[in-house]
Amino acid sequence: MRGKDQQLQPEAAELVATVLEREQLSSAAKTAIPRRPLSRTQLVVLWSLRIYVLFMIAVVIYQVWAATQQ
């Protein structure tokens, strides 16, 4: 078996592209991309946005509930 870090030669890559179907080729071309480490400021902003979204969901649910009570 070939290791993950080895590349196909150009002729072999062309052969693979002609033999595989479209879906198979797209799944064969996918590579895992590692997560980017975030700074502390970026993490704070993301968590603030998450909390804001949860708060707004609660506000909308309350508004819908209050409108149905009238």
MDTraj code that builds the backbone (N, CA, C; nanometers):
import mdtraj as md
import numpy as np

residues = "MET ARG GLY LYS ASP GLN GLN LEU GLN PRO GLU ALA ALA GLU LEU VAL ALA THR VAL LEU GLU ARG GLU GLN LEU SER SER ALA ALA LYS THR ALA ILE PRO ARG ARG PRO LEU SER ARG THR GLN LEU VAL VAL LEU TRP SER LEU ARG ILE TYR VAL LEU PHE MET ILE ALA VAL VAL ILE TYR GLN VAL TRP ALA ALA THR GLN GLN".split()
xyz = np.array([
    [0.0836, -0.1191, 0.0000],
    [0.0000, 0.0000, 0.0000],
    [0.0877, 0.1249, 0.0000],
    [0.0349, 0.2302, -0.0557],
    [0.1074, 0.3553, -0.0651],
    [0.0810, 0.4368, 0.0616],
    [0.1836, 0.5066, 0.1105],
    [0.1675, 0.5920, 0.2272],
    [0.0878, 0.7161, 0.1920],
    [0.0377, 0.7860, 0.2953],
    [-0.0441, 0.9037, 0.2720],
    [0.0350, 1.0180, 0.2105],
    [0.1658, 1.0241, 0.2382],
    [0.2436, 1.1365, 0.1906],
    [0.2971, 1.1172, 0.0486],
    [0.2739, 1.0032, -0.0132],
    [0.3210, 0.9797, -0.1486],
    [0.2185, 1.0316, -0.2490],
    [0.2686, 1.0912, -0.3571],
    [0.1833, 1.1462, -0.4604],
    [0.1804, 1.0518, -0.5802],
    [0.0718, 1.0553, -0.6550],
    [0.0626, 0.9788, -0.7785],
    [0.1434, 1.0482, -0.8869],
    [0.2011, 0.9703, -0.9749],
    [0.2698, 1.0287, -1.0891],
    [0.1625, 1.0864, -1.1821],
    [0.1982, 1.1861, -1.2639],
    [0.0978, 1.2499, -1.3502],
    [0.0242, 1.1517, -1.4410],
    [0.0938, 1.0518, -1.4950],
    [0.0272, 0.9550, -1.5821],
    [-0.0741, 0.8731, -1.5034],
    [-0.0384, 0.8345, -1.3838],
    [-0.1285, 0.7561, -1.2996],
    [-0.2481, 0.8414, -1.2571],
    [-0.2251, 0.9686, -1.2302],
    [-0.3340, 1.0568, -1.1905],
    [-0.4343, 1.0721, -1.3043],
    [-0.3861, 1.0823, -1.4278],
    [-0.4759, 1.0909, -1.5432],
    [-0.5567, 0.9628, -1.5584],
    [-0.4916, 0.8483, -1.5392],
    [-0.5599, 0.7198, -1.5490],
    [-0.6707, 0.7113, -1.4439],
    [-0.6395, 0.7518, -1.3221],
    [-0.7389, 0.7489, -1.2145],
    [-0.8565, 0.8390, -1.2508],
    [-0.8289, 0.9585, -1.3043],
    [-0.9348, 1.0526, -1.3395],
    [-1.0244, 0.9980, -1.4501],
    [-0.9699, 0.9205, -1.5417],
    [-1.0516, 0.8680, -1.6505],
    [-1.1301, 0.7447, -1.6085],
    [-1.0792, 0.6688, -1.5133],
    [-1.1441, 0.5439, -1.4731],
    [-1.2550, 0.5684, -1.3710],
    [-1.2323, 0.6598, -1.2774],
    [-1.3297, 0.6823, -1.1710],
    [-1.4491, 0.7624, -1.2204],
    [-1.5631, 0.7351, -1.1609],
    [-1.6819, 0.8146, -1.1896],
    [-1.6719, 0.9473, -1.1151],
    [-1.7607, 1.0386, -1.1486],
    [-1.7528, 1.1740, -1.0937],
    [-1.7556, 1.1753, -0.9412],
    [-1.8476, 1.1008, -0.8799],
    [-1.8594, 1.0995, -0.7343],
    [-1.7365, 1.0362, -0.6693],
    [-1.6862, 0.9317, -0.7327],
    [-1.5693, 0.8658, -0.6780],
    [-1.4478, 0.9576, -0.6852],
    [-1.4357, 1.0317, -0.7934],
    [-1.3224, 1.1214, -0.8087],
    [-1.3285, 1.2340, -0.7065],
    [-1.4479, 1.2876, -0.6828],
    [-1.4581, 1.3967, -0.5858],
    [-1.4272, 1.3472, -0.4452],
    [-1.4691, 1.2254, -0.4116],
    [-1.4368, 1.1738, -0.2790],
    [-1.2898, 1.1366, -0.2687],
    [-1.2281, 1.0983, -0.3805],
    [-1.0860, 1.0657, -0.3781],
    [-1.0017, 1.1917, -0.3657],
    [-1.0539, 1.3040, -0.4121],
    [-0.9780, 1.4288, -0.4079],
    [-0.9873, 1.4987, -0.2733],
    [-1.0790, 1.4584, -0.1880],
    [-1.0945, 1.5233, -0.0581],
    [-0.9749, 1.4910, 0.0301],
    [-0.9250, 1.5940, 0.0951],
    [-0.8168, 1.5750, 0.1913],
    [-0.8574, 1.6415, 0.3217],
    [-0.8126, 1.5850, 0.4297],
    [-0.8456, 1.6409, 0.5608],
    [-0.7645, 1.7679, 0.5835],
    [-0.8330, 1.8734, 0.6242],
    [-0.7664, 1.9992, 0.6543],
    [-0.7765, 2.0194, 0.8054],
    [-0.6640, 2.0349, 0.8724],
    [-0.6700, 2.0499, 1.0183],
    [-0.7318, 2.1833, 1.0573],
    [-0.7863, 2.1870, 1.1774],
    [-0.8460, 2.3104, 1.2274],
    [-0.7374, 2.4135, 1.2527],
    [-0.7737, 2.5378, 1.2289],
    [-0.6808, 2.6472, 1.2523],
    [-0.6888, 2.6864, 1.3991],
    [-0.5761, 2.6997, 1.4657],
    [-0.5823, 2.7437, 1.6054],
    [-0.6296, 2.8886, 1.6126],
    [-0.7234, 2.9142, 1.7022],
    [-0.7805, 3.0478, 1.7153],
    [-0.7181, 3.1211, 1.8326],
    [-0.7085, 3.2517, 1.8172],
    [-0.6563, 3.3329, 1.9273],
    [-0.7634, 3.3468, 2.0353],
    [-0.7219, 3.3975, 2.1488],
    [-0.8158, 3.4149, 2.2597],
    [-0.9280, 3.5121, 2.2222],
    [-0.8924, 3.6187, 2.1512],
    [-0.9921, 3.7170, 2.1088],
    [-1.0948, 3.6545, 2.0152],
    [-1.0497, 3.5751, 1.9216],
    [-1.1410, 3.5090, 1.8285],
    [-1.2343, 3.4135, 1.9017],
    [-1.1823, 3.3406, 1.9998],
    [-1.2666, 3.2499, 2.0780],
    [-1.3724, 3.3272, 2.1568],
    [-1.3338, 3.4400, 2.2143],
    [-1.4293, 3.5216, 2.2901],
    [-1.5399, 3.5719, 2.1970],
    [-1.5029, 3.6171, 2.0774],
    [-1.6027, 3.6662, 1.9823],
    [-1.6974, 3.5535, 1.9427],
    [-1.6445, 3.4359, 1.9126],
    [-1.7299, 3.3238, 1.8730],
    [-1.8246, 3.2829, 1.9850],
    [-1.7760, 3.2750, 2.1082],
    [-1.8628, 3.2385, 2.2196],
    [-1.9671, 3.3467, 2.2463],
    [-1.9287, 3.4734, 2.2278],
    [-2.0256, 3.5823, 2.2436],
    [-2.1371, 3.5702, 2.1404],
    [-2.1014, 3.5385, 2.0182],
    [-2.2029, 3.5203, 1.9140],
    [-2.2945, 3.4023, 1.9447],
    [-2.2392, 3.2945, 1.9968],
    [-2.3213, 3.1788, 2.0325],
    [-2.4216, 3.2155, 2.1410],
    [-2.3739, 3.2877, 2.2420],
    [-2.4629, 3.3293, 2.3506],
    [-2.5695, 3.4241, 2.2983],
    [-2.5317, 3.5169, 2.2093],
    [-2.6271, 3.6104, 2.1505],
    [-2.7354, 3.5360, 2.0726],
    [-2.6951, 3.4364, 1.9946],
    [-2.7929, 3.3594, 1.9162],
    [-2.8902, 3.2871, 2.0094],
    [-2.8396, 3.2261, 2.1145],
    [-2.9278, 3.1579, 2.2101],
    [-3.0238, 3.2572, 2.2768],
    [-2.9734, 3.3748, 2.3126],
    [-3.0578, 3.4774, 2.3720],
    [-3.1669, 3.5211, 2.2750],
    [-3.1317, 3.5421, 2.1497],
    [-3.2298, 3.5854, 2.0504],
    [-3.3334, 3.4765, 2.0224],
    [-3.2920, 3.3512, 2.0256],
    [-3.3886, 3.2415, 2.0101],
    [-3.4899, 3.2465, 2.1242],
    [-3.4412, 3.2703, 2.2456],
    [-3.5312, 3.2803, 2.3605],
    [-3.6259, 3.3986, 2.3443],
    [-3.5770, 3.5112, 2.2945],
    [-3.6618, 3.6289, 2.2736],
    [-3.7709, 3.5989, 2.1716],
    [-3.7347, 3.5339, 2.0625],
    [-3.8328, 3.5013, 1.9591],
    [-3.9373, 3.4046, 2.0133],
    [-3.8940, 3.3040, 2.0868],
    [-3.9887, 3.2085, 2.1451],
    [-4.0838, 3.2806, 2.2401],
    [-4.0311, 3.3721, 2.3225],
    [-4.1174, 3.4483, 2.4134],
    [-4.2156, 3.5346, 2.3361],
    [-4.1705, 3.6002, 2.2310],
    [-4.2583, 3.6864, 2.1520],
    [-4.3708, 3.6057, 2.0864],
    [-4.3374, 3.4883, 2.0367],
    [-4.4402, 3.4026, 1.9766],
    [-4.5387, 3.3578, 2.0844],
    [-4.4884, 3.3195, 2.1986],
    [-4.5749, 3.2767, 2.3093],
    [-4.6648, 3.3920, 2.3548],
    [-4.6068, 3.5133, 2.3695],
    [-4.6837, 3.6289, 2.4134],
    [-4.7899, 3.6663, 2.3111],
    [-4.7595, 3.6517, 2.1834],
    [-4.8581, 3.6848, 2.0794],
    [-4.9732, 3.5863, 2.0803],
    [-4.9477, 3.4619, 2.1141],
    [-5.0552, 3.3615, 2.1155],
    [-5.1423, 3.3752, 2.2401],
    [-5.0953, 3.4438, 2.3426],
    [-5.1716, 3.4587, 2.4663],
    [-5.2750, 3.5704, 2.4583],
    [-5.2672, 3.6542, 2.3591],
    [-5.3623, 3.7669, 2.3480],
    [-5.4901, 3.7274, 2.2842],
])
top = md.Topology()
chain = top.add_chain()
for i, resn in enumerate(residues, 1):
    res = top.add_residue(resn, chain, resSeq=i)
    for name in ("N", "CA", "C"):
        top.add_atom(name, md.element.get_by_symbol(name[0]), res)
traj = md.Trajectory(xyz[None], top)
